[in-house]
Amino acid sequence: MACPPTRIFIVDDHPLVREWLSNLLHQSDNLLVSGYAETGRGGLAAMKESPPDVAIVDLSLQNSSGLDLIKDLGEQLPAVRVIVLSMHEEMFYVERAFRAGAKGYVTKRESTEQIVEAVREVAVGRIYASRPILGRLAERMMGRTPTASVEVLSDRELDVFSRLGNGHSTRRIADELNVSIKTVQAYCARIKDKLGYENGLELVRDAVRWVDRQNRSV
């Protein structure tokens, strides 16, 4: 008797990425894309109605945080195994994703074969990361890699910091995260305190520089 296909749900806010990934998985044996969404909230609602076996989640969603979605899935749909597919290669993103509950991490630079391999490995209960990521994780555990200052930020603080660096106003961030402006201002105050900024101008300036460095490394 043939095994039922592995059902996969995709959460990514880029239509071209969703289409490319869906076509890739449909061409692979015994893999079925059961749905997709562009926001964490929409993805969670759809997966509650029809839970997949595996969810592929981008960390940088336009109106929500991929890390928050991973945590929500762990609490509300613990049987769904999550793979992060992200442009971010920095170890603090990888570590945060696994701490949030992800079972796999693949960058968008990886080959299509590795993405399919990640889905198959995670679907049967294994943890997956590419060899370069595993090597860098090992170096971190051995204390050979310096810690970046932004690593002191919580997941939500890092999300706010990144959005500031992308030119978003506090009002826009509040709308995107579905919180009040005062809440965003409180996050900004904590970020300034943790990173040693004297004012909001320094915070925004360094956030823009940090995002620019991330984009150059992709």
C-alpha positions as CSV (number, residue, x, y, z in Angstrom):
1,M,0.0,0.0,0.0
2,A,1.4,3.4,-1.0
3,C,2.2,5.9,1.7
4,P,0.1,9.1,1.6
5,P,2.0,12.2,0.4
6,T,3.6,14.6,2.8
7,R,1.4,17.6,3.0
8,I,3.2,20.9,3.0
9,F,2.0,24.4,3.8
10,I,4.0,27.5,2.7
11,V,4.1,30.8,4.5
12,D,6.0,33.5,2.5
13,D,5.0,37.1,1.6
14,H,6.6,37.0,-1.8
15,P,4.3,35.5,-4.5
16,L,7.2,34.5,-6.8
17,V,8.8,32.5,-3.9
18,R,5.5,30.8,-3.1
19,E,5.0,29.9,-6.8
20,W,8.6,28.7,-7.3
21,L,8.5,26.6,-4.1
22,S,5.1,25.1,-4.9
23,N,6.2,24.1,-8.4
24,L,9.4,22.6,-7.0
25,L,7.6,20.5,-4.4
26,H,4.9,19.4,-6.8
27,Q,7.6,17.9,-9.1
28,S,9.0,15.8,-6.2
29,D,7.6,12.3,-5.5
30,N,5.1,12.0,-2.7
31,L,5.1,15.7,-1.7
32,L,1.9,17.7,-1.9
33,V,1.5,21.5,-1.3
34,S,-1.8,21.7,0.6
35,G,-1.9,25.5,0.8
36,Y,0.0,28.8,1.3
37,A,-0.4,32.2,2.9
38,E,1.5,35.5,2.9
39,T,1.0,36.3,6.6
40,G,1.5,34.5,9.8
41,R,-2.0,35.1,10.9
42,G,-3.5,33.8,7.7
43,G,-1.2,30.8,7.7
44,L,-2.1,29.8,11.2
45,A,-5.8,30.1,10.6
46,A,-5.5,27.9,7.4
47,M,-3.4,25.3,9.1
48,K,-5.8,25.0,12.0
49,E,-8.6,24.1,9.5
50,S,-6.4,21.6,7.7
51,P,-3.2,20.8,9.5
52,P,-0.2,19.9,7.2
53,D,2.6,17.6,8.0
54,V,5.3,20.2,7.4
55,A,5.1,24.0,7.3
56,I,7.8,26.0,5.4
57,V,8.0,29.5,7.0
58,D,10.0,32.6,6.0
59,L,11.2,34.6,9.0
60,S,10.7,38.0,7.3
61,L,7.0,38.3,6.8
62,Q,5.6,41.7,5.9
63,N,2.8,41.9,8.6
64,S,4.1,39.5,11.2
65,S,7.1,37.7,12.5
66,G,8.0,34.2,11.3
67,L,9.4,33.4,14.8
68,D,6.0,34.3,16.4
69,L,4.3,31.9,13.9
70,I,6.7,29.1,14.8
71,K,6.0,29.6,18.5
72,D,2.2,29.7,17.8
73,L,2.4,26.5,15.8
74,G,4.3,24.8,18.6
75,E,1.6,25.7,21.1
76,Q,-1.5,25.2,18.9
77,L,-0.4,22.6,16.3
78,P,2.5,20.8,17.8
79,A,2.3,17.9,15.3
80,V,3.2,20.3,12.5
81,R,6.9,20.3,11.8
82,V,8.4,23.6,10.8
83,I,11.2,24.3,8.3
84,V,12.5,27.9,8.0
85,L,13.4,29.0,4.5
86,S,15.1,32.3,4.8
87,M,17.5,34.8,3.2
88,H,19.2,35.2,6.6
89,E,22.4,33.2,7.1
90,E,23.5,34.7,10.4
91,M,23.7,32.3,13.3
92,F,21.6,34.3,15.6
93,Y,18.7,33.9,13.2
94,V,19.3,30.1,13.0
95,E,19.6,29.7,16.7
96,R,16.4,31.8,17.4
97,A,14.5,29.7,14.8
98,F,15.5,26.4,16.5
99,R,14.8,27.8,19.9
100,A,11.3,28.9,18.7
101,G,10.6,25.3,17.7
102,A,11.7,24.9,14.1
103,K,13.0,21.4,13.0
104,G,14.9,22.6,10.0
105,Y,16.6,25.7,8.6
106,V,17.4,26.2,4.9
107,T,18.7,29.4,3.3
108,K,17.3,30.6,0.0
109,R,20.8,30.1,-1.5
110,E,20.6,26.4,-1.0
111,S,20.0,24.1,-4.0
112,T,16.6,22.8,-4.8
113,E,17.8,19.3,-3.9
114,Q,18.6,20.5,-0.4
115,I,15.2,22.0,0.1
116,V,13.5,18.8,-0.9
117,E,15.9,16.8,1.3
118,A,15.1,19.1,4.2
119,V,11.3,18.5,3.8
120,R,11.8,14.7,3.6
121,E,14.1,14.6,6.7
122,V,11.9,16.8,8.8
123,A,8.8,15.0,7.8
124,V,10.1,11.8,9.3
125,G,11.1,13.5,12.6
126,R,14.7,14.4,12.0
127,I,16.4,17.8,12.4
128,Y,17.8,19.4,9.3
129,A,20.4,22.1,8.6
130,S,22.8,22.4,5.7
131,R,26.5,21.4,6.4
132,P,27.7,25.1,6.4
133,I,25.1,26.0,9.0
134,L,25.9,22.9,11.1
135,G,29.6,23.8,11.0
136,R,29.0,27.3,12.1
137,L,26.7,26.2,14.9
138,A,29.5,23.9,16.1
139,E,31.9,26.8,16.1
140,R,29.5,28.9,18.1
141,M,29.2,26.1,20.7
142,M,32.9,25.9,20.9
143,G,33.2,29.7,21.5
144,R,35.1,30.5,18.3
145,T,32.6,32.9,16.8
146,P,32.1,36.4,18.3
147,T,28.7,37.4,19.5
148,A,27.0,40.2,17.7
149,S,25.5,43.0,19.8
150,V,22.0,42.6,18.4
151,E,21.9,39.1,19.9
152,V,21.1,40.6,23.3
153,L,17.7,41.6,21.8
154,S,14.6,39.5,22.2
155,D,12.9,38.1,19.1
156,R,10.3,40.9,19.1
157,E,12.9,43.6,19.8
158,L,15.0,42.3,16.9
159,D,11.9,42.3,14.7
160,V,11.2,45.9,15.6
161,F,14.9,46.9,15.1
162,S,14.8,45.3,11.6
163,R,11.6,47.1,10.6
164,L,13.1,50.4,11.8
165,G,16.1,49.7,9.6
166,N,13.8,49.1,6.6
167,G,12.5,52.6,7.1
168,H,9.2,51.8,8.8
169,S,7.7,54.3,11.2
170,T,6.6,53.4,14.7
171,R,3.0,53.8,13.5
172,R,3.5,51.4,10.6
173,I,5.3,48.9,12.8
174,A,2.4,49.0,15.3
175,D,-0.1,48.3,12.4
176,E,2.0,45.5,11.0
177,L,2.4,43.8,14.4
178,N,-1.1,44.6,15.5
179,V,0.0,46.3,18.7
180,S,-0.3,49.9,20.0
181,I,2.2,52.7,19.2
182,K,3.1,52.8,22.9
183,T,4.0,49.2,22.8
184,V,6.4,49.8,19.9
185,Q,7.8,52.8,21.7
186,A,8.4,50.6,24.7
187,Y,10.3,48.1,22.5
188,C,12.4,51.0,21.1
189,A,13.2,52.1,24.6
190,R,14.4,48.7,25.6
191,I,16.5,48.4,22.4
192,K,18.1,51.7,23.2
193,D,18.9,50.6,26.7
194,K,20.3,47.2,25.7
195,L,22.4,48.6,22.8
196,G,23.5,51.8,24.6
197,Y,21.9,54.4,22.3
198,E,21.4,57.8,23.7
199,N,18.4,58.7,21.5
200,G,16.1,57.5,18.8
201,L,18.2,59.0,16.0
202,E,21.2,56.8,16.9
203,L,18.8,53.8,17.1
204,V,17.4,54.4,13.6
205,R,20.8,55.2,12.1
206,D,22.3,52.0,13.3
207,A,19.2,50.0,12.4
208,V,19.5,51.2,8.8
209,R,23.2,50.3,8.7
210,W,22.5,46.9,10.2
211,V,19.8,46.1,7.6
212,D,22.1,47.3,4.9
213,R,24.8,44.9,6.0
214,Q,22.4,42.0,6.1
215,N,21.2,42.8,2.5
216,R,24.8,43.0,1.3
217,S,25.6,39.6,2.7
218,V,22.7,37.9,0.8
